[in-house]
Structures are given as structure tokens and as C-alpha cells.
Amino acid sequence: MKSGPLLVALLPLATTAAEQSPAAPSVSQSPGETGTMPDDCPAYDPASAPSRQPPTYPPAMAEQGLSGVAILVLAIDRCGRIAEARVERSSGYPEFDQAALEAAMRWRMTPAYRDGEAVASRVRRPVRFELLEDLP
């Protein structure tokens, strides 16, 4: 079976109200938000580092022409490292879910900030596995 180019898309990052304490001050995950990164965090330059490389498309899934979306919940520590990843909603294929989890555990993200200080947070991240049609 001939298949087109592979695409794995990482959709926009978003926190949810249920993941923030109602009594806590607002936590921002906005791209322009700045604050103080803790001194004990390893050096990290998001502009030069491959911080969110997409997962590898499982070859057997591509050969079968399969696609899907896995919704992950990621626990991000105050240094921007992924402390934990779990599948909130399966793509319907364990191979896609596992590939998404393995990639997520290698990611590095900008941490959330509260009152100018980096804090741990949780986010949802959809990861889409999709085959694209051959381009002309």
C-alpha cells in the first residue's frame, strides 16, 4: 500500500480550570509570560533546543493507513521538565498512545508562573497522528 507523507501534529497547549486550585492565584502558561526560573534548574534555551519533537509515527500504523488523536495530560515541574504523562483519551490504538507518551517524556516546556515564580502545573496536549495525501 502506498501512503503519503507522515504528519504528527502537536496541538496548542492549554491548562484547564479543573487542574488549578480554585483558591490559588492565577497561573499563566502564556507564551509571553516571564518570571524567575529557579536557580537549581538546568540551563535551557527554548529557542535553540528541540523542546517538543513529535513522536515517531509507528511504521505498521502508517502501512495500514491508520490515524488517530491521543489526548495526554502532562505534569510539568517548575523547571519545565515532564514529570509525568498519561493518556486521558486514547487514540484508539495502543501504538499511537505509546508513541505519544514516549515522546512527551522527552519534552521540555516553559513552566507556568505564579507571581513571577516558576511553578509546577498540568496541561492537556492533543497529539494527532495523520497521514497526508501525496502532494502534487
N, C-alpha and C positions, 0 to 999 in steps of 0.2 A: 504494500500500500504506500503510495506516495503522499507525503504530508508536507505542508507548508512550513514556513519559519515558526520557531517556537517563541512564545511570549509568556513571561511570568511577570505579572504586574503587582506592585505594592501600592495599594490604595491609600488615600490620606489618613494620617494619624488623628485619632480623636479620643479624648477622655470621656468618661460617662459620669453623670451625676451620682450614680449608684456606687461608683468607685472612689468618691471623695466623701470624707466625713462631713455631715451637714453642719457641725459646729466649727469646723476648721476654716481658716481664712481661704480665700480663693487660691487655687493652684493653677498656674499658667503653663501651657505646653506650646505656646505660640512661638513661631519661628523667630520673631524679633525680640522675644523676652530675654533679658540678660540678668545675670546675678553672679554670685561668687561661687565658683567651683571649689569644693573642699580641697585643702592642701594635700590630703592623703590620697587623692585620686590620681591615677596615672595620666600622664600628659596625653592630650587628644586634640587633634585639629580636624573638625568635621569637614572642612573644605578640602583637605588633602587625603583623608582616609576613606577607603571604601567601606563606609559605615553600615550600609544596608544592601549588601549584594543579594540579588534574588536567588531563590533556591534553584537547584538543578531540576529540570523537567525530567521525570523518570522516563527513560527510553521506551520501556514497554508500554507506557501510557500514551506516548506520542505515536508509536507504531499503530496503536488501536484507534487513534484519533480522539482520545478522551480529553475532557477539560473539566474544570471544577473550581470552586472557590472555598478555601478554608478560612474561617474566622478565628484568629488567635487572640488570646488575652496574654499580654506581656507585663511582667512585673519588672520595672526599671529601677535600678538602685540610684542613689544620689550622685553616682559617678557616670551614669548613663549606660551602664552595663545591663544586659538582660540577666536578671536573677532567676527568673522562672518563665516558662512559656507553656501554655496549654491550649488545646483546641476547644474553643467554645462551641463552634458549629462545624461539623465535618464537611468536607468537600464531597463526601460520599465514596471516597477512595482512600484507603489507608496509606497508599503510596504517596499521594499528594499531601496528606496531612503530615506524614513523617518527614517529607522533604521540606515542608514549610517550617516545622518545628526545629529541624536540624539547622536550617539557615538562620532562623531567628536567634538561636542561642549564640551565634557568631556576631550578631549585630551590635552596634554601639549607637546610642541615640543621645540627643541633647536631653538632659534631665529636666524635669519640671522644676519650677522655682516658686517658693513661697516667701514673701517679704525679702526678696533678693538673695535667698539661700537655696541651693540645690536640695531637693527632697526626693524621696522615693515616690513612685507613682505606678499606676496601672493604666494601660491603654489597650484598645482593641485595634487589631491590624488585619484587614482582609488581605489575603494573598490569592491572586487569581492565576490559574494555570489555563492557558488558552492557546490553541493552535491558530495561526493566522493563515489566510489563504495565500497562495502564491501571488506575488506582486508582478505586474506586467513589466 
